[in-house]
């Protein structure tokens, strides 16, 4: 029998139901919408820095100071909320983040929020 290994970059399939309240909370702030939309496009975990850079550019504020603000806001506010809801995997020590659910779970909500490219 071959031993099985897991790839930390592979998404784990979570089988819990997300409540409407959790989904409304997740999509209540545009940075959380942008986070979920960007992660829905990524096949594996990405760095927190890459996510912050994407959001800073999307917000038309590509300065280093704005990047730092976005990075801090994500790390201390938005990513922990999305992790607690169960939408993302967020490892603060490794500074990595990945979508924790199948893209099809969040796609209708992203479309409603105007993120059709996700």
Residue pairs with C-beta under 8 A, 6 or more apart in sequence:
8 45
9 44
9 45
9 98
10 44
11 44
11 89
11 98
11 99
11 100
11 102
12 89
12 100
13 102
14 86
14 100
14 101
16 86
18 85
18 86
18 87
18 101
18 105
22 85
22 86
23 85
23 109
25 81
25 85
26 32
26 36
26 81
26 82
26 85
26 87
26 109
27 33
27 36
27 109
27 112
27 113
29 78
31 55
31 70
31 73
31 74
31 78
32 78
32 81
32 82
33 110
33 113
33 115
34 54
34 55
34 58
34 115
35 51
35 55
35 74
35 78
35 79
35 82
35 88
35 97
36 82
36 87
36 88
36 99
36 106
36 109
36 110
36 118
37 110
37 113
37 115
37 117
37 118
38 46
38 51
38 54
38 55
38 118
39 46
39 51
39 88
39 97
39 98
39 99
40 99
40 103
40 106
40 107
40 110
40 118
41 117
41 118
42 98
42 99
44 98
45 89
45 91
45 96
45 97
45 98
46 96
46 97
46 98
47 95
47 96
47 97
48 71
48 74
48 75
48 79
48 95
48 96
48 97
49 71
49 95
51 74
51 97
52 67
52 70
52 71
52 74
53 67
55 70
55 74
56 62
56 63
56 66
56 67
56 70
59 66
59 70
75 92
75 95
79 88
79 90
79 92
79 97
80 90
82 88
82 90
83 89
83 90
83 100
86 100
86 101
87 99
87 100
87 101
87 106
88 97
88 98
88 99
88 100
89 96
89 97
89 98
89 99
89 100
90 96
90 97
91 97
99 106
103 118
106 118
107 118
110 116
110 118
